[in-house]
Amino acid sequence: MFEIHADEIVMGQNVVIEDGVILQGRSAKKARRIEIGDNVYIGHNSRAFVDELVMGDYTAMHNHAFIAGDKSCIIGTCGWFGQHTIFNSTGGLTIGNGVGVGAYSQLWSHIRHGDVLEGCRFNSTKPLVIEDDVWFVGHCIVSPIVARRRSMAMVGSVVTRDMEENHVYAGVPAKDITDKVGPQFAEVELDEKYLKVVAKLEEFYATAGPEHRRREIRIVRSLRDVDRHTDDDGDLTTFDIESRTYNRRRTDQEFAFMKFLLADLTKFFPRS
């Protein structure tokens, strides 16, 4: 059994919430809003004590995760969070799409404890912002910083400063080691990505069950190539390689193909 206590609850399709999960507001009160997207997984004995919690589609949060704080905790789509991850939103916590956080990591948006009357100088609260495709490999401790898209911190890192786009960090405190190990992401040509996803779609249809014989998915290099007047995609889920997005129709075939892609670590995000 699990418990959700909120004034507004938005629950997507195919959500799996395991036993012992509690999602609610601060101090045993109802949250203002809890939104759980399609195909979200929340592992057993996870807890959230926050006024607003949003988890995007296809996000997995493994067992004994702990979320708490005075401000909103907003998590994007296609995220993966290992067991015993701590999410602190005292100063606000915003996590983008495709973010990975390894087991036993801690994400903090404040530092406070010492008696200010006695002169303690360490008392600050500010947002922690984690942009798309950031990866904290595991056992990482992260201060209230901005981790820019595609940045990465190696296992055991203690991150106290902002992380630059597509740079790699390691150590205590974490330092930039991109010049030694290279960036997390290499450049891939649009045509190469297009051909790979087309091949994945053909593989999907070759192995899918009879319920997916009718093709409801197409791949395009760019939405600019689609003639909106003659090629309406109302009855198709269109995956756009250039923007890395798809039109969210929530069909069984779309769900199945997204899971097929994610199993191979290929991620697309809903088009707004």
PEHUVEN-V877104 format. One record per residue. RES is the residue in one letter. NEAR is the number of other C-alpha atoms within 8 Angstrom. Layout:
# PEHUVEN-V877104
res: {RES | RES}
near: {NEAR | NEAR}
This chain:
# PEHUVEN-V877104
res: {M | F | E | I | H | A | D | E | I | V | M | G | Q | N | V | V | I | E | D | G | V | I | L | Q | G | R | S | A | K | K | A | R | R | I | E | I | G | D | N | V | Y | I | G | H | N | S | R | A | F | V | D | E | L | V | M | G | D | Y | T | A | M | H | N | H | A | F | I | A | G | D | K | S | C | I | I | G | T | C | G | W | F | G | Q | H | T | I | F | N | S | T | G | G | L | T | I | G | N | G | V | G | V | G | A | Y | S | Q | L | W | S | H | I | R | H | G | D | V | L | E | G | C | R | F | N | S | T | K | P | L | V | I | E | D | D | V | W | F | V | G | H | C | I | V | S | P | I | V | A | R | R | R | S | M | A | M | V | G | S | V | V | T | R | D | M | E | E | N | H | V | Y | A | G | V | P | A | K | D | I | T | D | K | V | G | P | Q | F | A | E | V | E | L | D | E | K | Y | L | K | V | V | A | K | L | E | E | F | Y | A | T | A | G | P | E | H | R | R | R | E | I | R | I | V | R | S | L | R | D | V | D | R | H | T | D | D | D | G | D | L | T | T | F | D | I | E | S | R | T | Y | N | R | R | R | T | D | Q | E | F | A | F | M | K | F | L | L | A | D | L | T | K | F | F | P | R | S}
near: {6 | 9 | 8 | 7 | 10 | 12 | 8 | 8 | 8 | 9 | 9 | 10 | 7 | 7 | 12 | 8 | 10 | 11 | 9 | 10 | 15 | 11 | 11 | 15 | 16 | 13 | 5 | 7 | 8 | 11 | 16 | 10 | 12 | 13 | 10 | 13 | 15 | 12 | 13 | 16 | 12 | 13 | 14 | 12 | 12 | 14 | 11 | 11 | 14 | 17 | 14 | 13 | 12 | 12 | 13 | 14 | 12 | 12 | 14 | 11 | 13 | 14 | 12 | 12 | 16 | 11 | 13 | 12 | 13 | 11 | 12 | 13 | 13 | 11 | 13 | 15 | 13 | 15 | 15 | 12 | 12 | 15 | 12 | 12 | 16 | 12 | 12 | 15 | 18 | 13 | 14 | 15 | 16 | 13 | 12 | 12 | 13 | 13 | 16 | 12 | 13 | 15 | 11 | 12 | 15 | 12 | 13 | 14 | 17 | 13 | 9 | 7 | 6 | 8 | 7 | 8 | 5 | 5 | 6 | 9 | 6 | 8 | 11 | 7 | 10 | 10 | 12 | 16 | 11 | 13 | 15 | 12 | 12 | 15 | 11 | 13 | 13 | 13 | 12 | 17 | 12 | 11 | 13 | 14 | 13 | 11 | 13 | 14 | 12 | 14 | 17 | 14 | 14 | 13 | 10 | 12 | 15 | 13 | 13 | 10 | 7 | 9 | 12 | 9 | 9 | 12 | 15 | 15 | 14 | 15 | 10 | 9 | 9 | 12 | 8 | 9 | 11 | 10 | 6 | 5 | 7 | 9 | 10 | 10 | 6 | 5 | 4 | 6 | 6 | 9 | 7 | 8 | 10 | 12 | 8 | 8 | 9 | 9 | 8 | 9 | 9 | 8 | 8 | 10 | 9 | 6 | 6 | 9 | 6 | 5 | 6 | 9 | 8 | 5 | 5 | 9 | 10 | 8 | 11 | 12 | 11 | 10 | 8 | 5 | 7 | 8 | 8 | 6 | 5 | 5 | 7 | 8 | 7 | 5 | 6 | 8 | 14 | 11 | 13 | 13 | 13 | 8 | 6 | 10 | 11 | 12 | 9 | 7 | 6 | 6 | 6 | 6 | 9 | 12 | 10 | 8 | 10 | 10 | 8 | 9 | 11 | 9 | 7 | 6 | 6 | 7 | 10 | 10 | 10 | 8 | 7 | 2}
